Amino acid sequence: MKFIMKKIWKKSYTERGLDWECQNTKWVFVSLLSLGILSGPVFLYLGIKVKNNLWKLWGILYFAILLLIGETSSNIIDNYLIMLVICSILHLLMIRPKYLIYLDVLQKVEIDKYSDFRSQAKAKFNVAETSSNSKLKDNFNLKKAPSQMDPPKPLANQTDLVDLNLAPESVILTLPRINLILAKRIVQKREELNGFTSFEHFVSEVNLTENIADAIKNQVVFSKIEKPVVAGRIIDF
């Protein structure tokens, strides 16, 4: 089925490629194989899947009209039924690109939404790196003699440190274990507080986990905050 779909649709509408798009548009064949009878339920399914209320209404409308027409039988009604089936199938083919784009964006939003929760859960349960490379490296270091151990990495130069009171969101994202959601939270808190006074103040206000705080502690600085001067009237007595 996927081979046939690739032959029909040669243009990709997302960065995921034709394989992913064909995998997520098998509902087209459901409508075609049912001769359009299931176009209404398919529209309803797509509307629920990508949270599109208009498609839900189309699904209910197609299904309701199909039921009403199906209760009567005449040449004119049969012609209307054929037209309805053709229109519903063409309508599904027209919304396919929008559906794929909506689905792609929604799935990426879901990933970003839970990435922060995942990092907090790892910090709570003290989950470190689980890759096989890091485990092998740790075991190898344990077998080394003290003289063969890798020298400690020097601290970052002052010019390499990220000033969290001035750095834009894109620069904050370069810090270890800082994702997009956390970077936005840092910028938002900084604007609310007119900057952070210290590392401890930053950790407390952003509600940073101990694991993330340890990872960035030696890579950030905080420039001095100038308190805004409040202008007022001078009253002569």
C-alpha positions as CSV (number, residue, x, y, z in Angstrom):
1,M,0.0,0.0,0.0
2,K,2.8,2.4,0.9
3,F,4.4,1.7,-2.5
4,I,1.2,2.7,-4.3
5,M,0.8,5.8,-2.2
6,K,4.4,6.9,-3.0
7,K,3.6,6.6,-6.7
8,I,0.5,8.7,-6.3
9,W,2.0,11.4,-4.0
10,K,5.5,12.3,-5.0
11,K,5.5,15.7,-3.2
12,S,6.3,15.9,0.5
13,Y,4.7,18.6,2.6
14,T,6.8,18.1,5.8
15,E,10.4,17.6,6.8
16,R,9.6,14.0,7.8
17,G,9.5,12.7,4.2
18,L,7.1,10.6,2.2
19,D,7.4,7.5,4.3
20,W,6.0,9.2,7.4
21,E,3.3,11.0,5.3
22,C,2.1,7.8,3.6
23,Q,2.0,6.1,7.0
24,N,-0.3,8.8,8.4
25,T,-2.7,9.0,5.4
26,K,-3.9,5.5,5.1
27,W,-7.4,6.9,5.9
28,V,-7.6,7.9,2.2
29,F,-7.8,4.3,1.2
30,V,-10.5,3.7,3.9
31,S,-12.7,6.3,2.1
32,L,-11.9,5.0,-1.4
33,L,-12.4,1.3,-0.6
34,S,-15.7,2.1,1.1
35,L,-16.7,4.1,-2.0
36,G,-17.0,7.3,0.1
37,I,-19.5,5.9,2.6
38,L,-17.0,6.2,5.4
39,S,-15.8,9.7,4.4
40,G,-17.9,11.2,7.2
41,P,-16.3,9.1,10.0
42,V,-12.9,9.7,8.5
43,F,-13.5,13.5,8.6
44,L,-14.6,13.2,12.2
45,Y,-11.4,11.2,13.0
46,L,-9.1,13.7,11.4
47,G,-10.8,16.6,13.2
48,I,-10.3,14.9,16.6
49,K,-6.7,13.9,15.7
50,V,-5.5,17.5,14.9
51,K,-8.1,19.4,17.0
52,N,-9.9,20.9,14.0
53,N,-13.5,21.7,14.8
54,L,-14.4,22.5,11.2
55,W,-13.4,19.0,10.0
56,K,-15.5,17.5,12.8
57,L,-18.5,19.4,11.5
58,W,-17.9,18.2,8.0
59,G,-17.7,14.7,9.2
60,I,-21.1,14.9,11.0
61,L,-22.6,16.7,8.0
62,Y,-21.5,14.1,5.5
63,F,-22.6,11.2,7.7
64,A,-26.0,12.8,8.4
65,I,-26.7,13.5,4.7
66,L,-25.7,10.0,3.8
67,L,-28.1,8.5,6.3
68,L,-31.0,10.7,5.1
69,I,-30.4,10.0,1.5
70,G,-30.0,6.3,2.2
71,E,-33.5,6.0,3.6
72,T,-35.1,6.8,0.3
73,S,-34.6,5.3,-3.2
74,S,-35.1,6.9,-6.6
75,N,-33.1,7.8,-9.6
76,I,-32.6,11.5,-8.5
77,I,-31.7,10.5,-5.0
78,D,-29.2,8.0,-6.3
79,N,-27.6,10.7,-8.4
80,Y,-27.3,13.0,-5.4
81,L,-25.7,10.1,-3.5
82,I,-23.1,9.6,-6.1
83,M,-22.3,13.3,-6.2
84,L,-22.1,13.4,-2.4
85,V,-19.6,10.4,-2.4
86,I,-17.4,12.0,-5.0
87,C,-17.4,15.4,-3.3
88,S,-16.5,13.8,0.1
89,I,-13.5,11.9,-1.4
90,L,-12.2,15.0,-3.3
91,H,-12.7,17.0,-0.1
92,L,-10.5,14.5,1.8
93,L,-7.8,14.7,-0.8
94,M,-7.8,18.5,-0.6
95,I,-7.3,18.6,3.2
96,R,-4.5,16.0,3.2
97,P,-1.6,18.5,3.0
98,K,-3.1,20.6,5.9
99,Y,-3.7,17.5,8.0
100,L,0.0,16.4,7.6
101,I,1.3,19.8,8.5
102,Y,-1.0,20.1,11.5
103,L,-0.1,16.6,12.7
104,D,3.7,17.3,12.3
105,V,3.5,20.5,14.3
106,L,1.3,18.9,17.0
107,Q,3.7,16.0,17.5
108,K,6.6,18.4,17.8
109,V,4.8,20.5,20.4
110,E,4.0,17.4,22.4
111,I,7.7,16.5,22.4
112,D,8.7,20.0,23.6
113,K,5.9,20.0,26.2
114,Y,7.2,16.9,28.0
115,S,10.9,17.4,27.5
116,D,11.1,19.6,30.6
117,F,9.1,17.1,32.7
118,R,11.4,14.3,31.5
119,S,14.5,16.3,32.6
120,Q,12.9,16.9,36.0
121,A,12.0,13.3,36.4
122,K,15.6,12.2,35.6
123,A,16.9,14.7,38.2
124,K,14.5,13.5,40.8
125,F,15.5,9.8,40.4
126,N,19.2,10.6,39.9
127,V,19.3,9.2,36.4
128,A,22.6,10.0,34.8
129,E,23.8,9.3,31.3
130,T,22.6,5.8,30.2
131,S,24.4,5.5,26.9
132,S,26.7,2.5,26.5
133,N,29.6,4.8,25.6
134,S,29.5,6.6,28.9
135,K,29.3,3.4,30.9
136,L,32.3,1.9,29.0
137,K,34.3,5.1,29.5
138,D,33.6,5.1,33.3
139,N,34.7,1.4,33.6
140,F,37.8,2.1,31.6
141,N,38.7,5.1,33.9
142,L,38.3,2.9,37.0
143,K,40.9,0.5,35.7
144,K,43.4,3.2,35.0
145,A,46.3,4.0,37.3
146,P,46.1,7.5,38.9
147,S,48.8,8.7,36.6
148,Q,46.9,7.6,33.6
149,M,43.6,9.3,34.5
150,D,42.4,12.0,32.2
151,P,43.3,15.4,33.5
152,P,40.4,17.5,34.7
153,K,39.0,19.9,32.2
154,P,39.8,23.5,32.9
155,L,37.1,25.9,33.8
156,A,35.7,28.0,31.0
157,N,37.4,31.4,30.3
158,Q,35.6,34.5,31.5
159,T,34.8,35.3,27.9
160,D,33.2,31.9,27.4
161,L,30.7,32.3,30.2
162,V,27.1,33.1,29.5
163,D,25.7,36.2,31.2
164,L,22.2,35.2,32.2
165,N,21.2,38.8,32.8
166,L,22.0,39.8,29.2
167,A,22.1,36.6,27.0
168,P,19.4,36.1,24.5
169,E,17.3,32.9,24.4
170,S,19.4,31.4,21.6
171,V,22.7,31.7,23.6
172,I,21.0,30.3,26.8
173,L,20.0,27.2,24.7
174,T,23.7,26.4,24.2
175,L,24.1,25.6,27.9
176,P,24.0,21.9,28.9
177,R,20.6,20.4,29.8
178,I,18.8,23.6,28.9
179,N,15.9,23.0,26.5
180,L,13.6,25.5,24.7
181,I,11.0,25.6,27.4
182,L,13.5,26.2,30.2
183,A,15.3,28.9,28.2
184,K,12.0,30.8,27.7
185,R,11.3,30.5,31.4
186,I,14.7,32.0,32.3
187,V,14.2,35.0,29.9
188,Q,10.6,35.5,31.3
189,K,11.8,35.5,34.9
190,R,14.7,37.8,34.1
191,E,12.3,40.3,32.7
192,E,9.9,40.1,35.6
193,L,12.7,40.5,38.2
194,N,14.8,42.9,36.2
195,G,17.7,40.4,36.3
196,F,19.1,37.9,38.8
197,T,21.3,39.0,41.7
198,S,23.3,35.7,42.1
199,F,23.4,32.1,41.1
200,E,21.4,31.0,44.2
201,H,18.8,33.7,43.4
202,F,18.6,32.4,39.8
203,V,18.2,28.7,40.8
204,S,15.5,29.6,43.3
205,E,13.4,31.9,41.0
206,V,13.6,29.6,38.0
207,N,12.9,26.5,40.2
208,L,15.9,24.8,38.7
209,T,16.6,21.2,39.6
210,E,19.9,20.3,41.4
211,N,21.1,18.2,38.5
212,I,20.7,21.1,35.9
213,A,22.1,23.6,38.4
214,D,25.3,21.6,38.8
215,A,25.7,21.2,35.1
216,I,25.7,25.0,34.3
217,K,27.1,26.4,37.6
218,N,30.6,27.0,36.2
219,Q,29.4,28.3,32.8
220,V,27.3,31.3,33.8
221,V,27.8,34.7,35.3
222,F,25.4,37.5,36.4
223,S,26.2,41.1,35.5
224,K,25.3,43.7,38.1
225,I,21.8,45.0,38.0
226,E,21.2,48.7,38.0
227,K,18.1,49.6,39.9
228,P,15.8,51.9,37.8
229,V,15.7,55.4,39.0
230,V,12.1,56.4,39.9
231,A,11.5,60.0,38.9
232,G,9.4,62.1,41.3
233,R,8.4,65.6,42.0
234,I,10.4,67.8,44.3
235,I,8.0,69.8,46.5
236,D,9.4,73.1,47.9
237,F,8.0,74.1,51.3
